Amino acid sequence: MNKGGFVFFIFMIISVTIIAQNKVTLTRDSEVYRTPNRNSEIVDKLVAGSECEVLFYDGSYYMARLSNNKEGYIISNNFYVPQSLNILSKDAYDEYVRSEKWKKRSIIQNWEVNGIDRFEGIYEGLKSSRQVEAGHSRYTLALVKNKIGYLLIYLDGAETYTHKWKEGDVKARIYPTAQNATFKVDWILPSKFSQKSHFMQLVGGVIKIIDLDYGEVYSLMKMYPNKDSEISNRVISTGSGFFISNDGYLVTNFHVIDGSKKHQIGISINGEKSLFNAKVLIKDKKSDLAILKIDDESFEPFDEIPYSINTNLLDVGTNVFTLGYPMPDETGTELKYTDGKINAQTGYKGDAQLYQISVNIYPGNSGGPLFDFDGNLTGIVNSGMPILPGVNYAIKVRYLMNLIELLPSDIQLPNSKALAGQTMTEKIKILSNYCPIIYNSN
């Protein structure tokens, strides 16, 4: 698999290397520890004369990057560090890495690789004439999703306290509420203390931050992504999918790709994310199936697809599970696992093409694989019934076989028993490499 796709990760390595480059030579044999403690795990051993790169100091230890790219702590008196070297403290090093992570170029690269939700973007402040007279700054801020809500990251525009703000600083922490597009805000002052008397509303690409103490409203207009940017064009809809050949053929639902012209496939191989262009080869509205193929020179074929296709009719009560990307704007783009059972061998109004399943599915799960507990592909997640929780449907995989026969050239379908005997946890880890997210655009 292509190892160069995760641009953001690579950028961080490059950025840290730029400030480090503090090469030193050990004066004695040394053990390299997992933590700054002699009793912690030993990750490597070095002999006197070995060269390594010092990243920062932490008490009586230095964090070092070895020639094999391992990192660990070495007792500081095991080598001589000239005063001319710029060795940062751990706090200063962490601050640098954090600030580089939130530089504008890094934020945009992260969005380009991992996708962007409907609120994220770069916003520019709007000021009333009274606010101009009062000397208010017209900030440029990035709204970035995190695990608890969002962050507003300062990029530019401070007209007062300019020495207090630098690109990458957190300007506000944003927390969701029970109201749609309305958030609590911890607004951070130049002193770095926060005011908790703010809330934020997002309407039509405009952020309105309301200060309840002073009755002030500060507005910011969304400037990026705009309608002409590549990232804006990519995220009108998303869905789930799975590969059926090692050279990049994959399957999703017809309704996932219908109405869009461009398709990009987000793949995560052992945590490393890559994005590839794809084209639709065949689609069928009646069966709600589509077959795509990656059409990107940077894609490297898989060694093997580690599962088989089971076209046999599953019995009611069979354990099944799916892997997909439900509601990625709200839940993120990490692959999600849900399991359940075959409830019935037919679907809505007795449709023989479908299974009824108890697996919970949501928007974004569509097109994802349905596996039995042995790891065999048995169906394609299709739809649910909002009025009947727990009643969902999957297309039987034998109907996919009918569509495969219409492809212009033969493909080698997966026929592997690599998952046999693996625990469910291991099955999910392996399968996650072959279950991409699909981004659609016009």
C-alpha positions as CSV (number, residue, x, y, z in Angstrom):
1,M,0.0,0.0,0.0
2,N,1.2,3.5,-0.7
3,K,3.1,4.8,2.3
4,G,3.2,8.4,1.3
5,G,-0.4,9.4,1.4
6,F,-0.7,10.6,5.0
7,V,0.7,14.1,4.2
8,F,-0.1,15.5,7.7
9,F,1.9,12.8,9.5
10,I,4.9,13.2,7.2
11,F,4.8,17.0,7.6
12,M,4.9,16.6,11.4
13,I,8.0,14.4,11.1
14,I,9.7,16.9,8.8
15,S,8.8,19.8,11.0
16,V,10.2,18.2,14.2
17,T,13.3,17.2,12.4
18,I,13.9,20.8,11.3
19,I,14.2,22.1,14.9
20,A,16.0,19.0,16.2
21,Q,19.1,18.0,14.1
22,N,21.0,17.9,17.4
23,K,23.4,15.1,16.6
24,V,25.4,13.8,19.5
25,T,27.8,10.9,20.1
26,L,27.5,8.7,23.2
27,T,30.6,8.6,25.4
28,R,29.7,5.3,27.0
29,D,27.4,2.3,26.5
30,S,23.8,3.3,27.2
31,E,20.4,1.8,27.7
32,V,17.4,3.5,26.0
33,Y,14.3,3.6,28.2
34,R,10.6,3.9,27.4
35,T,10.1,6.6,30.0
36,P,12.6,8.8,32.0
37,N,13.1,6.2,34.6
38,R,15.8,3.5,34.9
39,N,13.1,1.0,36.0
40,S,11.0,1.4,32.8
41,E,11.1,-0.8,29.7
42,I,14.4,-0.9,27.8
43,V,13.7,-0.2,24.1
44,D,17.2,-0.5,22.8
45,K,20.9,-0.6,23.8
46,L,23.7,1.5,22.3
47,V,27.4,1.2,22.5
48,A,29.8,4.1,23.1
49,G,30.5,6.0,19.9
50,S,26.9,5.5,18.6
51,E,25.3,8.7,17.2
52,C,21.7,9.8,17.9
53,E,19.6,12.9,17.7
54,V,18.6,14.7,20.9
55,L,15.0,16.0,20.8
56,F,14.5,17.6,24.3
57,Y,15.6,17.3,27.9
58,D,13.4,16.0,30.7
59,G,15.1,16.3,34.1
60,S,18.3,14.2,34.1
61,Y,17.3,12.4,30.8
62,Y,17.4,13.3,27.1
63,M,14.8,12.1,24.7
64,A,16.7,10.8,21.7
65,R,15.8,9.5,18.2
66,L,18.1,6.7,17.2
67,S,19.5,5.8,13.8
68,N,16.8,3.1,13.5
69,N,14.1,5.8,14.2
70,K,13.3,4.4,17.6
71,E,12.9,7.0,20.3
72,G,13.6,6.7,24.0
73,Y,15.2,8.3,27.1
74,I,19.0,8.2,27.7
75,I,20.6,9.4,31.0
76,S,22.1,12.8,30.2
77,N,25.6,12.2,31.5
78,N,26.1,9.4,29.0
79,F,27.1,11.9,26.3
80,Y,28.5,15.4,26.0
81,V,26.1,18.0,24.7
82,P,27.8,21.3,23.6
83,Q,26.2,24.5,24.7
84,S,25.9,25.5,21.0
85,L,23.2,22.9,20.5
86,N,19.6,24.1,20.8
87,I,18.2,21.5,23.2
88,L,14.6,22.4,24.1
89,S,12.9,21.5,27.4
90,K,10.1,18.9,27.1
91,D,7.5,21.7,27.6
92,A,9.0,23.9,24.9
93,Y,9.3,20.9,22.6
94,D,5.7,19.9,23.2
95,E,4.6,23.5,22.6
96,Y,6.5,23.6,19.3
97,V,5.0,20.4,18.0
98,R,1.5,21.6,19.1
99,S,1.9,24.9,17.3
100,E,3.2,23.3,14.1
101,K,0.2,21.0,14.1
102,W,-2.1,23.9,14.0
103,K,-0.3,26.0,11.4
104,K,-2.6,26.9,8.5
105,R,-0.7,24.7,6.0
106,S,-0.9,21.7,8.4
107,I,-4.6,22.1,9.0
108,I,-5.4,22.3,5.3
109,Q,-3.2,19.2,4.6
110,N,-5.0,17.3,7.3
111,W,-8.4,18.2,5.8
112,E,-7.2,17.2,2.3
113,V,-6.3,13.7,3.6
114,N,-8.9,13.0,6.3
115,G,-11.9,15.0,5.0
116,I,-13.6,18.0,6.5
117,D,-17.0,18.2,8.2
118,R,-19.7,20.8,7.3
119,F,-18.6,23.3,10.1
120,E,-14.8,23.1,9.8
121,G,-13.0,25.7,7.7
122,I,-11.1,29.0,7.8
123,Y,-13.1,32.0,8.9
124,E,-12.4,35.7,8.7
125,G,-13.7,38.2,11.2
126,L,-16.3,40.8,10.2
127,K,-16.3,44.1,12.2
128,S,-19.0,46.7,12.6
129,S,-18.0,50.4,12.4
130,R,-18.4,50.6,16.2
131,Q,-16.1,47.6,16.7
132,V,-13.6,49.3,14.3
133,E,-13.6,52.4,16.4
134,A,-13.2,50.3,19.6
135,G,-10.0,48.7,18.1
136,H,-11.3,45.2,17.9
137,S,-9.2,42.8,15.9
138,R,-10.4,41.1,12.7
139,Y,-9.1,37.6,13.4
140,T,-8.6,34.9,10.8
141,L,-9.4,31.6,12.7
142,A,-9.6,27.9,11.7
143,L,-12.5,25.9,13.1
144,V,-11.0,22.4,13.7
145,K,-12.9,19.3,15.0
146,N,-11.5,17.5,18.0
147,K,-12.7,14.7,20.3
148,I,-14.9,16.9,22.4
149,G,-16.2,19.4,19.9
150,Y,-14.1,22.0,18.0
151,L,-11.2,24.3,18.5
152,L,-10.8,27.8,17.1
153,I,-7.2,28.2,16.1
154,Y,-5.6,31.7,15.7
155,L,-4.0,32.1,12.2
156,D,-3.7,35.9,11.8
157,G,-5.3,39.3,12.3
158,A,-4.5,40.4,15.8
159,E,-4.4,44.2,15.7
160,T,-3.9,44.6,19.5
161,Y,-1.8,42.4,21.8
162,T,0.0,41.2,18.6
163,H,2.9,39.9,20.7
164,K,0.4,37.7,22.6
165,W,-0.8,35.7,19.7
166,K,1.1,33.5,17.2
167,E,-0.2,31.2,14.5
168,G,-1.4,27.9,15.9
169,D,-2.5,29.2,19.3
170,V,-5.9,28.0,20.5
171,K,-8.3,31.0,20.5
172,A,-11.4,29.2,21.8
173,R,-12.6,25.7,22.8
174,I,-16.1,24.9,21.5
175,Y,-18.5,22.4,23.1
176,P,-21.7,21.0,21.6
177,T,-25.1,21.7,23.2
178,A,-28.5,20.1,22.8
179,Q,-29.4,22.7,20.2
180,N,-28.3,22.2,16.6
181,A,-25.4,24.4,15.4
182,T,-25.2,26.1,18.9
183,F,-22.2,25.7,21.1
184,K,-20.7,26.7,24.4
185,V,-17.5,28.6,24.1
186,D,-14.4,29.0,26.3
187,W,-13.0,32.3,24.7
188,I,-9.3,32.6,25.4
189,L,-8.0,36.1,26.2
190,P,-4.4,37.4,25.4
191,S,-3.6,36.6,29.0
192,K,-4.4,33.0,28.1
193,F,-7.2,33.0,30.8
194,S,-10.6,31.9,29.4
195,Q,-14.0,33.5,29.6
196,K,-16.9,31.1,29.8
197,S,-19.7,33.6,29.2
198,H,-19.7,33.1,25.4
199,F,-21.7,30.9,23.1
200,M,-21.5,30.4,19.4
201,Q,-24.0,29.9,16.6
202,L,-23.2,28.7,13.0
203,V,-25.6,29.8,10.4
204,G,-25.1,29.8,6.6
205,G,-21.3,29.8,6.7
206,V,-21.2,32.6,9.4
207,I,-19.9,32.1,13.0
208,K,-21.6,34.4,15.5
209,I,-19.9,34.5,18.9
210,I,-22.0,36.1,21.6
211,D,-20.5,37.6,24.7
212,L,-23.2,37.5,27.3
213,D,-21.4,39.7,29.8
214,Y,-21.1,42.7,27.4
215,G,-23.8,42.0,24.9
216,E,-21.2,41.9,22.0
217,V,-21.6,39.8,18.9
218,Y,-18.5,39.0,16.9
219,S,-19.0,37.5,13.5
220,L,-16.7,35.5,11.2
221,M,-17.4,34.6,7.5
222,K,-16.3,31.2,6.2
223,M,-13.6,31.8,3.5
224,Y,-12.2,28.2,3.1
225,P,-13.1,25.8,1.6
226,N,-14.8,27.9,-1.1
227,K,-16.9,26.5,-3.9
228,D,-13.8,26.3,-6.2
229,S,-11.5,24.5,-3.8
230,E,-10.7,20.9,-4.3
231,I,-11.6,20.0,-0.7
232,S,-15.0,21.7,-1.0
233,N,-15.8,19.7,-4.1
234,R,-15.0,16.4,-2.4
235,V,-17.3,16.3,0.5
236,I,-20.9,16.6,-0.7
237,S,-21.5,13.1,0.5
238,T,-19.8,10.0,1.9
239,G,-20.4,6.3,2.2
240,S,-18.7,3.0,3.0
241,G,-17.3,0.3,0.8
242,F,-15.1,-2.7,0.5
243,F,-12.5,-4.2,-1.9
244,I,-13.2,-7.3,-4.0
245,S,-9.8,-7.5,-5.8
246,N,-6.3,-6.7,-4.9
247,D,-5.9,-4.4,-7.9
248,G,-8.5,-1.8,-6.6
249,Y,-12.0,-2.9,-7.5
250,L,-14.4,-2.0,-4.8
251,V,-18.1,-2.1,-4.1
252,T,-20.6,0.3,-2.6
253,N,-24.3,1.2,-2.9
254,F,-25.7,2.9,-6.0
255,H,-27.3,5.6,-3.9
256,V,-23.9,6.4,-2.3
257,I,-22.4,7.5,-5.6
258,D,-25.5,8.6,-7.5
259,G,-25.7,12.3,-8.4
260,S,-21.9,12.9,-8.0
261,K,-19.2,13.0,-10.7
262,K,-16.0,12.6,-8.7
263,H,-15.1,9.9,-6.2
264,Q,-12.1,9.6,-3.9
265,I,-11.3,6.6,-1.8
266,G,-9.9,7.0,1.7
267,I,-7.9,4.0,2.9
268,S,-6.2,3.4,6.2
269,I,-3.5,0.8,6.2
270,N,-2.3,0.1,9.7
271,G,-3.3,3.6,10.7
272,E,-1.6,5.3,7.8
273,K,-4.2,7.2,5.7
274,S,-4.1,7.7,1.9
275,L,-6.6,9.1,-0.6
276,F,-7.0,7.9,-4.2
277,N,-9.2,8.8,-7.2
278,A,-11.6,6.3,-8.4
279,K,-14.0,5.8,-11.3
280,V,-17.4,4.1,-11.5
281,L,-17.3,1.0,-13.8
282,I,-20.8,-0.2,-13.4
283,K,-23.9,0.8,-11.4
284,D,-27.4,-0.6,-11.0
285,K,-30.2,1.4,-9.4
286,K,-32.5,-1.7,-9.1
287,S,-30.1,-3.7,-7.0
288,D,-28.6,-0.5,-5.4
289,L,-25.1,-1.6,-6.1
290,A,-22.1,0.0,-7.8
291,I,-18.6,-1.2,-8.6
292,L,-15.7,1.3,-8.8
293,K,-12.0,0.9,-9.5
294,I,-9.2,3.0,-8.1
295,D,-7.8,5.1,-11.0
296,D,-4.7,6.6,-9.5
297,E,-1.0,6.0,-10.4
298,S,0.0,6.2,-6.7
299,F,-2.1,3.2,-5.7
300,E,-0.1,0.0,-5.1
301,P,-2.1,-3.2,-5.3
302,F,-2.8,-5.3,-2.1
303,D,-0.9,-8.5,-1.6
304,E,-4.2,-10.3,-0.9
305,I,-7.8,-9.6,0.1
306,P,-8.0,-11.7,3.3
307,Y,-11.6,-12.9,3.1
308,S,-13.9,-15.1,1.0
309,I,-17.3,-14.5,-0.5
310,N,-20.1,-16.7,1.0
311,T,-23.1,-16.8,-1.4
312,N,-25.0,-19.4,0.7
313,L,-28.3,-18.3,2.2
314,L,-27.7,-17.5,5.9
315,D,-30.0,-18.9,8.6
316,V,-32.0,-16.7,10.8
317,G,-30.0,-16.1,14.0
318,T,-26.6,-16.1,12.2
319,N,-24.2,-13.7,13.8
320,V,-23.1,-10.9,11.5
321,F,-21.2,-7.6,11.7
322,T,-20.4,-4.6,9.5
323,L,-17.5,-2.1,9.3
324,G,-18.2,1.4,8.0
325,Y,-18.3,5.1,8.5
326,P,-21.6,6.2,10.0
327,M,-22.3,10.0,10.2
328,P,-18.6,11.0,9.8
329,D,-19.3,14.6,10.4
330,E,-20.5,13.8,13.9
331,T,-18.5,10.6,14.8
332,G,-15.3,11.2,12.8
333,T,-13.7,9.1,10.0
334,E,-12.4,6.2,12.2
335,L,-13.8,2.9,11.0
336,K,-16.8,1.7,13.2
337,Y,-17.8,-1.9,14.1
338,T,-21.4,-2.9,14.8
339,D,-22.8,-6.4,15.1
340,G,-26.1,-8.2,15.2
341,K,-28.0,-11.1,13.7
342,I,-29.9,-12.2,10.6
343,N,-33.5,-11.4,11.6
344,A,-35.1,-12.7,8.5
345,Q,-34.1,-14.1,5.1
346,T,-36.1,-11.5,3.2
347,G,-36.3,-7.8,3.4
348,Y,-38.9,-5.0,3.1
349,K,-42.3,-6.5,2.0
350,G,-40.7,-9.9,1.5
351,D,-37.9,-8.7,-0.9
352,A,-35.8,-11.8,-1.6
353,Q,-32.8,-9.7,-2.5
354,L,-32.4,-8.5,1.1
355,Y,-31.7,-9.8,4.5
356,Q,-33.3,-8.1,7.5
357,I,-30.6,-7.6,10.1
358,S,-30.4,-6.3,13.7
359,V,-27.1,-4.6,13.1
360,N,-27.4,-0.9,13.8
361,I,-26.7,1.2,10.7
362,Y,-26.8,4.9,10.1
363,P,-26.2,7.3,7.3
364,G,-22.7,6.7,6.1
365,N,-22.8,2.9,6.7
366,S,-24.4,2.4,3.3
367,G,-22.3,0.3,1.0
368,G,-20.3,-1.3,3.8
369,P,-19.6,-5.0,3.9
370,L,-21.7,-7.5,6.0
371,F,-19.5,-10.3,7.3
372,D,-20.4,-13.5,9.2
373,F,-18.4,-14.2,12.3
374,D,-15.9,-16.3,10.4
375,G,-15.0,-13.2,8.4
376,N,-16.7,-14.3,5.1
377,L,-18.4,-11.6,3.0
378,T,-22.1,-12.3,3.0
379,G,-23.8,-9.0,2.1
380,I,-23.8,-5.3,1.5
381,V,-25.3,-2.9,4.0
382,N,-28.2,-1.1,2.3
383,S,-30.8,0.8,4.4
384,G,-32.7,1.0,7.6
385,M,-36.2,2.0,8.7
386,P,-36.1,5.0,11.1
387,I,-39.7,4.3,12.3
388,L,-38.6,0.8,13.4
389,P,-35.4,0.9,15.4
390,G,-33.3,-2.3,14.9
391,V,-34.9,-3.1,11.5
392,N,-32.2,-2.8,8.9
393,Y,-31.4,-4.4,5.6
394,A,-28.4,-5.8,3.7
395,I,-28.2,-6.9,0.0
396,K,-27.4,-10.6,-0.3
397,V,-23.9,-11.0,-1.8
398,R,-25.1,-13.3,-4.6
399,Y,-26.8,-10.3,-6.2
400,L,-23.4,-8.6,-6.3
401,M,-22.0,-11.6,-8.2
402,N,-24.6,-10.9,-11.0
403,L,-23.2,-7.4,-11.4
404,I,-19.6,-8.6,-11.3
405,E,-20.3,-10.8,-14.4
406,L,-21.2,-7.6,-16.3
407,L,-17.7,-6.1,-15.8
408,P,-15.8,-5.5,-19.1
409,S,-12.9,-7.7,-17.8
410,D,-12.5,-10.6,-15.4
411,I,-11.3,-10.0,-11.9
412,Q,-9.8,-12.3,-9.3
413,L,-12.3,-12.4,-6.5
414,P,-11.0,-12.9,-2.9
415,N,-10.8,-16.5,-1.7
416,S,-8.7,-16.4,1.4
417,K,-9.0,-18.2,4.7
418,A,-6.6,-15.8,6.4
419,L,-9.1,-14.8,9.1
420,A,-9.8,-18.4,10.2
421,G,-9.0,-18.9,13.8
422,Q,-8.4,-15.2,14.5
423,T,-10.2,-13.5,17.4
424,M,-12.8,-10.9,16.5
425,T,-10.5,-8.1,17.5
426,E,-7.8,-9.4,15.2
427,K,-10.4,-9.9,12.4
428,I,-11.4,-6.3,12.7
429,K,-7.8,-5.0,12.6
430,I,-7.1,-7.0,9.5
431,L,-10.4,-6.2,7.7
432,S,-10.1,-2.4,8.5
433,N,-7.4,-2.2,5.8
434,Y,-9.9,-3.2,3.1
435,C,-12.9,-1.2,4.1
436,P,-12.5,2.4,2.7
437,I,-14.6,5.6,3.1
438,I,-15.9,7.0,-0.1
439,Y,-16.0,10.8,-0.7
440,N,-18.2,12.1,-3.5
441,S,-18.1,15.5,-5.3
442,N,-19.1,17.3,-8.4
